[in-house]
Amino acid sequence: MDYAESRLHACCSSLGFFDEATGTYVKEPDCELTCKELIRSLKREDETRQVRRKIGFLKVFENDLISIICNYPDDHELFDSVIRLMQNLSSPAVLCFGNIPTDAQFRSYYLELERYLRSYKQAFVNDTLIYNIGLRIKTILESDDAEEEEMQLIIERILILFRNILHIDSCSQDENRTDDDASLHDQVIWVMKKTGAEAVLKYLATNEDQSKWCMHVLEILFHMLRDQSPELLASTPSAQISDMQEWQKSQKENEIEAKELCTLLLKEKEQRKVSAAVSSSRHSRFGGSYYVTNLKALNPNNALIYHGAQRKAKYISFDDMKDGKKKPKRLQPVSDRGVPRRSTKTIRQFLKEFVNELLEHSFNNLMHAASDAIKREKIQHNDESYFLWSMGFFLEFNRCYKFRPELIAEVLSAQIFSFIHLKMGEYYEMMLQEKKTQFIAVSWAERMHFALKAFSELLKSCEKMSLHSEKDVTRSADILKRNLFYNSEYRDLFIGFMQKFDHTKMSKSYLKDLIETNHVFLKMLEDFATKKKLIIKKKGKKKKKTQKNDSQKSAGPTKSGSKLAQTDTEKGQAQESDDIEQLWDNIAPSLSAILQKRLAVSEQTMMPFDPLSEIALQDQKQIAMARLQRLLRSVQVCEDIDEYDPTRELVQHTTAAKVIELLRECRKVWSEDDVFGAQDVSVEDEFLLLRSIHLAPKIDISQFRQNLGEFKDFEKQHQGLEMVNEEPEDQQLSENDALHEELVDGGLLSDSSSADDEMRELDANEQYFDFQSHLHQYARWDVVRCYSYLLQFFKTNFSQTNKAILKMLHRIACDLHARIAFPGVFVQNIPRHTPRGIDQNY
């Protein structure tokens, strides 16, 4: 034993001891200093994690640290030091080693650390321990110094400790537990319920003042519910059957369980019959020997001799005793990690009530806080995957239990669809870049699966909203669908990801969800295009400038022509400047009255920039200045109103209030160079700043022309609209073209793009959507191969998966008559993969 190891043993012995006489744990006088010394030792440990492994071997976590928390909850300094040490010791093994080690020695260290972490989780099933920890959080939150940095750090460490414990993956083989039994993970959740720790989570998720912990709460919820199926939780009857519907659910669940038990019994009986028929009372060497006709042996003069039972002679194959070719590890398909588990009924009833309460009281607040943290980049790297998972889980639970669209209003917007689409592409690019480590590439694919699941549930929620009894809800769903189907990026999303499917990195469950989501999307698209005329934007065509003839090139403009053109230009500029000054005289009184606080400022919050846009923040400053100029010059709409009409003054006041609100929001964002004024700007200077912006030349932002389509939706989102951005259907124009026309009319964009030798011009005309032409994009082998791969698991697939597969194959083969998309091998294997008696639902 070296010096470092002996010192570590001495530190662990100085924590305390268990007094058998009193049956309690007694701490040593220098217990707190020993905890701090162990924390310092963990910081200085080497890459083999020897200190961490030795502490786990000595069972310090189970025997000493937990006993200190249980017996000395009032010693806050010692309590906080022990919590910090426990949080450090319970860190995931992957985080400690950086990755799953490939070296044999380091792999043994990794597995050893995993074994110690499971023992930590087993010891964490302690009512007194979790109660004291929850009480400590409650005491901090109720104290006056709860906002101090030290107190906030303690709360964060406790939340990370719960996260680490719930993150530990329990080994099902070691537990020897089946479904409908309480696993170790379920036991931890049940103890949290008994001690009231779940109430602390609900408080942190509900209270707007505690929104800074939103990502920690989402991560804990993810690890709590990772093994649960939202559909199964929604179908679980409540603990107290209060109405007829709950009683019917309970009876239905009992019938399903009885039917499953009968199916298993019949299957077992059939297997016993088959095994009894195969086995014979006679010895195997008396099985018989037969000549096989029309089949020669190695010697062509002799017939083949078969040794075995007569009933097997008709199925002779030379491949029976051959070993299959082993696939390389890099080519093996990825196994599904998150397989839903059926917990015991009591656990499912508690989780159902817990999720329902979160959905009713906390979901919108939690999603708003999380999205705000993501936009402002206040989160750790890739923490948005928990945001995507929670969106998919709670939306599915709401859809399967009691669909209430008002509970999920925060995520029902076009911006969320755009965010998910952006993240899916980003995760796919990161997966392709990771070529050395398979584990990291699979992790990126799992994040992409979370995004796909969230996108799928948003689609199903929109479809559910269209069947709602209230007209406002159905109208909101139609607007969402129209905005979604209008963009070709969403229509071609699933085709692109099917072509990019790689079974060595993406799991089978990902492909299943991709095919099911595509089935729902096509069904919604077909219904919408059939019942209502769906207008889409034509794809842009590349146009080149027509070259002039040599004679036209050589003959330049005449001197008199150039003078006339120059004179007309000067006259136009003078007339334009006079009009702008006249517009300023119209709006100046309203601006002055609002700045001097004689009139109220608008209560609407105008966002000056889009955090999800691809345009840089400094470039968006120029766009924000252009928006200010457009609002200032929009007073020209009042010229159509009579001078003595009181509505003219109201329109002018509304426009002026928007201008001032946008200017002040821009000043908060870009305050470094005082472009929008200093923070302590006076009223006179602010008035002169607005005048200079109004009288300035037109601000040219044509270089951002292709990205301006994002700002139409973004401005709508922050105008105080509910649930979705609703517009009358007859005023629905294309997003990019309508915004472009609006900016051109308002002076934000110039159509002088003829200076480029080559330009890409979007046709302003629109066309009606043709579903059949869109369907032809699926008639290609790289799409059909995904369906053929999933068809191999026809017997184990869910009914909705098989229905989606067969529906698409029927569309391609019968509706499109594109049988050439199916290779011969695939057609021959269809009868082998599908059973003879297929349900009529398919």
N, C-alpha and C positions, 0 to 999 in steps of 0.2 A: 504493500500500500504506500503510495507516494505522499508527499506533503500536502498537495492540494486535496487529495481524496480524504486524508485523515482530518484535514481542517473542515471539509464539508460534513463529515460524520460528526464532528464536534458541534458544528452549528445546528445540525438537525437534532442532536441530543439536548441542546440548550433551549429548545422551544418549551418543553414541559413534559409532564408524565401523567399517566392514568393512576389515580389512587384507588386501589382495590378496596380499601377499608371503607371509604365514603362513596365509592362508585362514581366519582366525578373526575374531571380532568383538571389538573393544577398546572398553571403556567409558571415558568421560571421568571425571576426578576428582570432579566435582560431579554425577555421574549421579543419585544418590539425591535430592539437593536439586531437581534438574530434574523428577524424577517427582512430587515433592510439589507443585512449582509448577504442573505440568500438572493435577494433581488439583484444586488451588484454582481454576485457570482454568475447569475444567469445572463447578465449583459456581457460578461467577459468569456463566455463559454466558446469552445472551438466548433469547427464544422461538424464534428461527430456528435454534438449535443450530449456530451458525457455528463455534465452537471444535471441536466434535465432528466436523463435516464437514471442517474444514481438516486435522485430525489424520488422518482417513481418507484425504484426498487425498494427504497426504505419505507414506502407508504406514508410519506409525510403528509400528503394531501388528505388521505382518508383518516389517518389516526390523529394528526395534530391540528391541521388548519381548520378542518370542519369542527373539531371539538372546541377550538378557541372561539369560533363564531357562535356556537351554540351556548357556551357557558359564560362568555364575557361580551355580551352585546352592548353594554353601557360604556365600555372603554373605547371611545370613538377613534382615538389615534391608533390604538392597536388594531381595531376593527378595519380601519382604512388600509393599514399596511398589509394585513392578511388578505383583504380583497384584492389588492394590487398583486400580491404574490400568486394568489389563486388564478387571477386572470392571465398572468404570464405563463403559469404551468399548464393551463388548459388550452393554450394556443394550438391550432391545428398542426398536425405533423407536416402537411404539405407546405404550410407557411414557414415552418422552422427550417426545412431543408430546401425551400425554394421550388422544389419540384419532386415528383416521385423518382427516387434514385434508381439508376440502372445498374450501378456497381453492386456486386453481390454483398460486400461487407456493409456498405451504406444502406442497402435494401434491408438487411437484417436489423440495423439500427432503427430504420423507419418502422418496420413491423413491431419492434419492441416498444417504440413510443406509442404506436397505435393501441397496443395492448394495455399500456398504462392509462391512456385516455379513456378507454372503455371502463376501466376500474374506477376512474374519477366520476364518470357518469353514473355508475352503479351506486357510489357513495353519495351522490348528490340527491338521491331519493330520500330526503330527510325533511320532515315537516318543520322541525325547529329551525333548521338551517335556512330554508327559503323564507320562513316567516320573519326571522330576524333581518334578513337582507331586504325584504320588502318593507319592513318597518323602518329601516335606515333610510330608504328612499323617501318614504312618506314624511319622516321627520325633517329631512332636508328641504323637501318641497314646501312644507308648512312653515319653515323658519324664515326670519327676515333676511338672512344672508344667503338665500338660495341662489341668487344671481352672481355670487362671487365665483371667481375662477376656480378656486380650490373645491368648492361644493359641486360645481358643474363637472369637474374632473372626476369626482367620486361617482356621480350618477353615470357618467360615461363608462367608467370601469365596471360598474355593476351590470350595465346593459351589455357590455362586451363579454362579461363572464357568462351571462345567460346565453348569449349568442354562441360562445365557444362550447358550452355544455350541450346545447341542442344541436350543434353542428356535428358532434361526434356520431359517427355511423355505427349503429349497433349491429353486431354480427348475428344473423338469423340462425346460422349453424350452431353457434355456441349456445344461444338461448334455447334452441329446440322448441320453438313456439310456432303455432299455426295461426291462420286467420281466425278472427273472433276471439283472440286471446290478447291479454294486456302485455305488450312488449315493454322493454326497458324505456323506450322513448315515450310510450303511453303512460308509464308510471311517473315519469318526470312531469308530464303535462298534467296528470291528475293531482300531483302534489302542488303544483302551481295553482290549480283551481281551489284546492282546499285551504291553502294559506293566503289566498287573495292576491297573489302576484299578478294574475291576469287582470285584476282590476286596476293595478298600476299601469299596465300596458294600455288599457282602454282610456285611462285618464290622460296619458301622454299623447295618445292618438287623437283625442277629442279636443283637448284644450289648445286654443290657438296660441297662447303664450308659450307653450312647450313645443312649438313646431320645429325647433332646431333638432329635436330628436327623431324626426320623421323617418329618416333613412335607417336609423338603428331599430326603430319599431318595425319597419317593413322587413328588415333582415331577420328579426326574431320571428315574425309571423311566417316568413318563408320556411324557416327551419321547423317551426311547430307543425305546419300543415303540408309539408313536402310529401308525406306518404299518403295523404288523403285525396280522395276524388270529390270535387265539388258536387257532382251529380249524385254520388252516393250519400253525401252529407245532407243534401237537400231532400232526398227521399227518405231519410231516417225519421221515424215518428218521434214526436217530442216526448219528454219524460212524463209530462202531465197531459193526458189525452183530454182536451177540453171540448172538442167539437167532433162532428161526424167525419170530417175530412181526415183528421189525424187518426181516428179509429180505423178508417178504411186503409190508410197507409200502413198501419200496424198489421192489419190482417193481410194486406197484399205482401208485405215483407215476409210474414210467416209462410204464406203460400209459396213464395219464391224459394225460400230456404228448404221447404219440404220437397219441392220439385227438384232442386239441385241434389238433395240427398238421394232421392229415388233414382235420378240419372246416374249418380256415382255407383249405387248398388247394382243397377242393371249392367253397367260397364264392367264392374268387377266380376259379376256372374259370367258374362261373355268371355272375359279373359280366362276364367277358371275352366270353362268348357274347351277353349282353344288349347290351353296347356294340357288338359287331360287327354285330348285327342292326339296331341303330338307325342306325349310320353306313352311308352308301351311297357307292358310287364316283361316282355322278352328282353334279353340282352341286346345291346346295339349291334354286336357282330352277327346276330341272327336276323338282321333286318331284311336280308335278301339281296340277290345279285341278278341283274337283268341286262340283256342285250338291247342296245338302243338302235333301232332300225334307221336307215338313211343317214347315219352319222358314223364316220370312220374314226378309228383310233389313230395313234401315231403311226402304226403300221397300216397302210391303206388296205391291206388284205384282210384285216380283222375289224369287226364291228366294235363300237365303243361299249365298254362294260360299266354299268352304273351300280354303285353300292348304296343302298338306302331304301327308304320306304317307297312303295309303289305310287302313292298319291302325290309324291314330290317329283316323280320322274318326268312329268309333263312340263315342269318349270326348271329344266336344266339350264344352268348358266355357268360359263367359265369365269365369271367375275365374282363369284361368291367368296372365294378364299383370298381374293386380292385386297391389298391395303390401298385405300384411296390416296391420291396425291395430296400431301399436306400443303396447305397454303402458307405462304410466308406471313409473318406477323404483321407486316405493313399492309397486306392485302386482305386481312381478315375483317369482316364486318364489325361495326361497333355495337356493343351490347347496350341495351336500354338500362339506364341507371334508375331513373325515377319511376319505378313500377308501383302503382297505387296499392295500398294494403288495406284490408278490411279490419279495422280495429274492433274492439269489443263494443257492444251496443251502448254502454254507459259513456264511454269516451266519445263516441260519435254524437250522442245526444248533447253532451257538453260542448263539443266543438261546433255543432250546428247553432246552438244558442249564442256562443261566443262570436262566430262569424256574422250571424244575423244582427247582433247588437253593434258590431263594428260597421256593418253596412248601413244601418239606419242612422247612426249618430256620428260616425267618424270618417267614412270613406271619402266623401267629397272634400272635407278639410284636409285629410291626409294626402290625397292626390294633389290638391292645390299646393300644399307645402312642399311636396316632393318635386313637382314639376318646376316650382319656383327655384328650388335648390339646384335642380339640374340646369336650368337656364343660366343661373348666376355662377355655375361651376363651384358650388360649395360642397360638393360631394367628393368621395374618393373615386379612384379610377374604376370604371365599369360598375358602379353601384346602381346605375339606371336599370340594370337587369332585374333587380328586385322590384323596381317600379313597374316594369313590364309584366313580371310574374304576377304581382298582386292585382294588376288590372285584369289579366286573363282569368285569375281564380275567382275574384269577387263578381266579375261580370257573368261568369258561368253559373255561380251560385245564385245570383239574382234572377237569371233567366230560368233556372230549373226550379226554384222555390216559389217565390211570388214576385212576378216581374213588376217592378215599379221603376219607371224610367227616371223619376225625380231623384232617386238615390244614387244614380250614376251620371248625373248631368255634367259633372266636372270633366269627364273624359269623352263625352259625346260631341266631338267637334272635328272639323276638317284638319285642324292643326295637329291633333293627336295621330290621325292617319298619316300625315306627312312625317311626323316625328318617328313613327314606327317604321315607315318605309325607308327613311334615312338610316336608321339604326340597323336594319336588316342588311342593307348594302355595306355598311361599315363593318359589321361583324363578319360578313362573308369575305371581305377584302383582308381582314386580319387573319382569318382562318387560312387563306391562301398563302399569306406571307410566312406563316409558321410552318416551316418544312422540316425542322430538326426534331422538335419535341411533339410527339403524337398527342400527349395528354393535354397540352395547351391548345392545340388545334381543335380537339374534341370539346374543350371548354368554350371556345368561340362558337362552335356549332350549337352547343346547348343554349348559349345566350340568344343565338338566332332563333332557336326553337321557342324560347320565351316570347320573343317579338312576334313570331308567327302565331302563337296561341292567342296573344292579345289582339292581333289583327282579326283573327277568326272570330273571337267573341264579340268584337265591335261589329262585325258584319251580322252575326246572328242577333245581336241586340237591335240593330237597325231593322232587320227583318221582323223581329218581334214587335217593334214600335209601329211598323206599318199595319199591323193587325189590331192595334189598340182601338178602344172605343172612342177616345177623345180625338177630336179633329186636329187640335194643335200638335199632338204627339205624332200623328200620322203625317201631317204636313212637314214637321221637322225631319222625319225620317225620309220623306221624298226629297227634301233639299239636300240632305246628306248624301243620299244615293246619287242625285244628279251631279253634285260636285265630285263624287267619287268616280262615277262612270265617265265623266267628261274627259279626264286625263288619261292618256294612253299609258302612262307609267304604272297606274294601278291595274289597267286591263291586261297588260303584258307581264305583270309581276310574277304570277305563278308559273307561267310558261318558262320564264327565264330561270327560275329556281329549280324547276324540274329538269331543265337541260343541264344545270350545274350540279345535280345531285351526285354525291360521292359516298358510297356505303362504307368506305373505310374511315370516314370522319363524321358523317351524319347518321343518326340512329334510325331504326325502322319506325319508331314512334313519330319522329319528325316527318318522315315521308308520309305516314298515315295521316297526320294532321294537315300536311300540305295538300294531299289529294282531297280530303274531306272539305277543307276550306275552299279549294278551287271548285268543288262541286256546288257548294253553297253560293259562291260568287257567280258562277255561270247561271245558276237557277234564278238568282235575283236579277242578273243582267238581262236574261231572256224575258222574264216577266215584265220588267220595266220597259224594255224596248218594244214589247208586244202591246202592252196596254197604253203606253204613252210614247209619243215620238221623242226619242232620245237624240239630242243634237250633240255632235262631237266636233272637235276642231280638226281641220285637215292638217296633215303633216306638212312641214315646211319643205319647200323645194329650193334647191340651190340655183340661183340665177346669176349669170355673168353679164357684165355691162357690154352692150353692143359697141364694137369698135367702129370708129369713124373712118370714112374713106380717106385716102391719102390727100385728095384735094381739099377736104374739109380740115384735115390736120394742118396742111401747109398754110391755108388761108386763115389767118388769125382774125380776131374781131377788128372792125374798122374803128378809126379814131372817133368818128361822130357817134357810132353805136355805143362805145364805151362811155362817152360823156353822158349820153341819155340814160344809160343804166345807172351811172353814178348819181345823177340827179334824182332819179326815181327812188333809189335806195335812201338817199338823204331825206327826201320828203316822207317816205314811209317811217323812217326812224323818228323823225320829229313828230309825226302824227301819233305814233305809238307812245312816245314819252308824254305827250299832252294827255292822252287817254289815261295813262297810269297815274299822272298827277291828279286828274279829275277823280279817279277811283279813290285815291288817298284822301281827298277832301271829303268824300262821302263817309268813309269808315272812321276817320280820325276822331269825331266826337264820341262815338261809342267806345273806342279804345281809351280815350282820356278819362271817360267816366268810370270805366272798370278799373283802370290803374289807380285812380284816386279813391277807389272803394265806394263810389256812389251807386254802383250797380254790382250785383252779385256775380262772382266768377262761376264758370261752369263746374258742376260736380263730377263730370265725366273725366275719367283718367285716360289720357292719350299717351300711348307708348311711343316714344320717339325712335325706337329701333327694334329690330327683330332678332332676338338672341339665337334663333335656330337657322338664320339665313346663312348662306354660303358667302355673302359679301362681308368683308372685313368691317370692324367697328368704326375705323377712321373713315372708310368710304361711305358708311351709312350716315356719317355726319353731314356729308354733302347732300345726300338724299333727304335728310331731315330739314336742311335749310331750304331745299326745293319745295318740300311740303309746306313749310311756313309761307313761302312766297305764293304758293298756289292758294292757300287759305286767305291770304291778304287780298289777292286779286279776285277772289270768288265773289266779291261784293257786286260784281256786274250783274248777278241774277236779280238784284233788287231794282234794276232799271225798268223791268217789265211791270213793276207794281206802281200803282198811282202814288204820287208824292204825298197825298194826305191820307193814304191808307195806313192804319196803325200797324198792320202786319209787316210793312216795310221796315219800321224801326225794330220790330221783334227779330226779323231775319238778320238785320245788321248787328244787333246785340249778340245773337247766337254765334254768328261768325267771329265777332271780335273776342268773345269769351273762349272759343276754341283756339284762336291764335295765341292768346296769352297763356292758356293752359299748356299748349304745346311748347311754347318758348321756355316756360319755367321747367318743364320736364326735360327738355334738351339741355338746359343749364345744369341740371343735376347730373346728367350723364357725362357731358363734355364740359367739365369745369376747369380744365387745366390751362387752356389758352384764352379764356374769356371771349370766345367767338360769339357765344350767346349772352354775353354780359357777365359781370362779376357776381359773386354770391350776394354781396351787399349793395347791389346796384340801386340807384335812386329811381324815382318815378320818371323824372325828366329824361335821364339817360336811357331808360327802358323804352320810352316813347320814341326817342331819336333813333334807337337801334331798330325798332320796327319800321320806322320811316325809311331808313337806309336799306333794309332788306326789301321793302316794297319797291323802291325806286331803282334798285340795282338791275342790271341786265338779266335776261333770262338765264337761269342756272341750268347748264347742260349736264345731264346725267345719262346720256345715250350709251355710255360704255357699260352701264348696268342694265341695258334694255332686256336681255334675256332672263335676268333674275327678278325683274320687277313684278312678275306674276305672284311672287310670294306675298307682296305687301298688301294686296287687295284683301286677302283673307286675314292677314295680320291686323290691319286697321279695323276690320269688322269685329274681331275678337275682343278688342279693348274699347268698344263703344257702348258697353253695358248691356249687350244682348244676352238673352237667356238660352241656355242649352246649345243651340246652333245658331248660325247666322242666317236668319230667315229673310227672304226677299220674295216679292210676288213672282210667280212663275213667268209672267209675260215680260218681266224686266230682267230675267236671267240671261246674261250675256256670257261669253267666254271670259275666263278670269284674266288671262294675259292680254287679249285684244281689247277688252272693255277698259282695263286699267290703262293700257297704252293710249287709247283714244282719249280717255279722261285727262291723262297727263299732257298729251299734245294740245288739247283744247285749252288747258290751264297754263300752258307755257312751260311745263316741266321738261318736255321732250321735244327735240327738234327732229324733223323728218329729213334733215340734211345728212343723210348717210350715203350720199352718192359719191363721197370722196374716196371711198374704198374701191379698189379694183375688183373685189369679189365680195358679195354680201349674201347673207342668208335672210330671205324675206318670208315671213309667215303670211300665208294667204288669209285675208280678213274674212273670206266667206267660210261658212260652216256647212256641214253635211249631216244627213241623217245616218244613224248607226245601222249597219247591216250585220246582224248576228251570225249569219251563215259564213260570211267572209272572215269574221273573227274566229269562228270555229275551225276554219281550215288551218290555222296556225298550230293546232294540236295534232294534225295528221302528219307527224314526223317521228322517226324512230327514236330519237333521243328523248322524246316525251313518252312514247309508248313503252319504252324499256322500264320506266318507273312503275307503270301499272303492271307490267309483266313480272317485275321483281316482287311486288306486293301480292300478286295473285298466287304466288307459291305458298302463301300462308293463309289460303282461303278458309281452311277449317278452323283456324284459331283466330281469325280476324273477327271484329265486331260486325254486326249486320249493316250498320251505316257505312263502314269502310268498304265492304263487298258491294254494296249498292252503288257507291260512288265509282268503283272500278268498272263494274259492268255497264253502268250508264254511259261512261265515257267511251268504252269500247264499242257500245251500240251506236253512239253518235258518229264515231269515226267510220265504222264498217257499214252502217245502214243509212244514216242521214247524209254523210258526205260521200259514200261509196268509194272510200279511200282504202281499200283492202291491201293496197300495195305497201301501206305503212306497217303491216304486220309481216314479220319474217316467217318463213315456213316452220322453223323450229318452234316458234311461239305458238302458232296455230295448232301444231301437233300436241303440244303440252297442255293445252286448255282442258281437254277431257281428263287428264291425269290430275290436275290441280283442283278441279271443281267436282264435287260429288254428283251422283246421278239425280238424287232428289233435292232440287233446289227450291227453297221457299218461294212462294208466289210474290212475296214482297220485293224480290229482286227483279 
